[in-house]
Amino acid sequence: MICDSSVLIALSSIDMLNLLQNICKNENLFIPKAVWNEVVIEGKDRPGTLEVAASGWIKVKEVKNQWIVKILVTQLDYGEAEVIALALEMGARLVLLDEKEVREFARKLGLKVLGTIGLLIWAKKEGLIDNLKVYLDALQMKAGFRVSQQLYKQVLKEVSEEE
């Protein structure tokens, strides 16, 4: 599994980075160098920095095929380009990305994609969290995560937490 910085930061902001460890089961979570730099080096003193740096299950992996990254950065930011390139290179079973356009781009390349909200839905369905609404609200307030009212209501309805 490969993860982008936005998912790491969002989940760290609401103290739920452990969800990634649960979804990985006995596998490592891989992040490319660009994501490590964004979260741990450039993101110093922000949510996710300490958690990602201290985790033994999040592994930094360098993208070998840099020409793919060069092509992808014409359409995506550098971190997202490296995430997709690494996922293609490793044949990842799942890619964690938040930006809607980037998720659609990754799907067109044949990748299975999930975002932060999708992870929270999965956690609710697996019984790892009791109340999805609490975490959606926390994402918006603590992480500055943008969720449209339509998506908010749709997600809560999907897990039978309608308002």
Residue pairs with C-beta under 8 A, 6 or more apart in sequence:
1 20
1 23
1 24
1 27
1 29
1 30
1 92
1 93
1 94
1 95
1 96
2 29
2 30
2 31
2 32
2 83
2 86
2 87
2 90
2 92
2 94
2 95
2 96
3 20
3 29
3 30
3 31
3 35
3 58
3 83
3 95
3 96
4 31
4 35
4 79
4 80
4 83
4 95
4 96
4 97
4 98
4 102
5 31
5 35
5 38
5 39
5 43
5 48
5 79
6 97
6 98
6 99
6 116
7 20
7 96
7 97
7 98
7 115
7 116
7 119
8 17
8 20
8 31
8 35
8 39
8 48
8 51
8 52
8 58
9 39
9 43
9 46
9 47
9 48
9 143
10 98
10 116
10 139
10 143
10 145
11 17
11 19
11 20
11 48
11 116
11 119
12 47
12 48
12 51
12 52
13 47
13 48
13 138
13 139
13 142
13 143
13 145
14 135
14 138
14 139
14 142
14 143
16 120
16 123
16 129
16 135
17 48
17 51
17 52
17 55
19 119
19 120
19 123
19 128
20 29
20 58
20 96
20 119
21 29
21 55
21 57
22 123
22 126
22 128
23 94
23 119
23 122
24 57
28 57
28 58
28 59
29 57
29 58
29 59
30 58
30 59
30 60
30 61
30 86
30 90
30 92
31 39
31 52
31 58
31 59
31 60
31 61
31 83
32 60
32 61
32 62
32 63
32 79
32 82
32 83
32 85
32 86
33 60
33 61
33 62
33 63
33 82
34 78
34 79
34 81
34 82
34 83
35 79
35 82
35 83
36 52
36 60
38 79
39 48
39 49
39 52
40 48
40 49
40 52
40 53
43 49
47 142
47 143
52 58
61 86
61 90
63 69
63 82
63 85
63 86
63 89
64 89
65 85
65 89
68 81
68 85
68 88
68 89
69 78
69 81
69 82
69 85
72 80
72 81
72 84
72 85
73 81
75 81
75 105
76 84
76 102
76 105
80 97
80 99
80 102
83 95
83 97
84 95
84 102
84 105
84 106
84 109
84 111
86 92
87 95
87 106
87 111
88 109
88 111
92 111
93 112
94 112
94 113
94 114
95 106
95 111
95 112
95 113
95 114
96 113
96 114
96 115
96 116
96 119
97 103
97 106
97 113
97 114
97 115
98 115
98 116
103 113
103 115
106 113
107 113
114 122
116 139
116 145
117 136
117 139
117 147
117 151
117 155
120 129
120 132
120 135
120 136
120 139
121 132
121 155
121 158
121 159
123 129
124 130
124 132
124 159
124 161
125 159
129 135
131 161
132 155
132 156
132 159
132 161
133 156
133 161
133 163
136 147
136 152
136 155
136 156
139 145
139 147
140 146
140 147
147 155
153 162
153 163
156 162
156 163
